[in-house]
Amino acid sequence: MMLVGLNVRDLAMIRFAVSPLWEAVASVRIIKRPRQFPEHLAWYERVQPRLAGVRWQLFADLVQMPTPIIPTFVCPPPATSQPTLDIELASLVATPAEAVRASLDALPGPRSSPLAALYADPPSHLDRLAEAIRAYVDAVIAPYWPRMRTLLEREVLLGAQRMATDGVHGLLNHLDPFVRLKADTLSVEHITQSGTVRLDGRGLLLVPSVFNGRRVWSNFGSPGQPVLRFPARAVATLWERDRTPHGHALARVLGRTRAALLHELAVPTSTLELAERCQLTAGTVSQHLGALRDAGLVGTHRVGRFVLYARTTAAEALIAANGTAVT
């Protein structure tokens, strides 16, 4: 159990961020031990063959299984709320050599040849690590990133709504079953880590994650803003599309395209993302969404510069009454 002391400034500086680099790091654990993550088996089965031609051994060696610790330089705290992978990799490459070596010293067990080379010459091998991560992401993350990002943005939106209605106390106590705030102390239940730390006004960065697994991950002691990474909800919906049966009855009433759009709106989604998933033009999707909105089956909300669409309670009731999912 980690006990984290928070002061008024820490509470005032709580913010959210999405991290494509962290998703890459966390997903390595699934590639290595897929049966431990049944909610992501469909993803693993699709992407595993794509790694055959990717040179990513250095990256793989940095994420051990089991995973008592992940080197901090591999997943620095996001500096902005929605950094690109390139921005995060630039931060990784800029890590001082002594910080890289200190993180590698914390890893248990013998050092592999790629890790030994990184330890001996951090500057040149950090560039190679960034190239390996980029190739890995292109193969297994990039095709699904728009859907992942939409789900993560939904998590940020829900957190912001919770804080608006229930304050910081309500936000942190509904964040994850392994996180609890009592008075000025945040309790974070880890499997391998314990101790007491004070944030001393550095604030707290909350990062929802698709590939987090069932536990939270934290980094409270390294330079930069302390980070708490927690599992996003409904991650299995990202991969379920190919397995859902057709809702023929609902399609006969609404039309196949509008029924399919309602199915895809299990989580809030943008017009462009819907167009990509359903292989339609953005204009066609907008037209159908307008009809569904006029019928009270779809609502909208804004996340930054994005407008996301989601099913209303009336649509949920309609789908439930139909008795099957639609694709």
Beta strands, then each sheet from edge to edge (+ up, - down):
strand 1: 2-5
strand 2: 14-16
strand 3: 179-182
strand 4: 185-188
strand 5: 195-198
strand 6: 204-209
strand 7: 217-219
strand 8: 227-231
strand 9: 298-303
strand 10: 306-311
sheet 1: 3+ 4- 1+ 5+
sheet 2: 2+ 6+ 8+ 7-
sheet 3: 9+ 10-
end
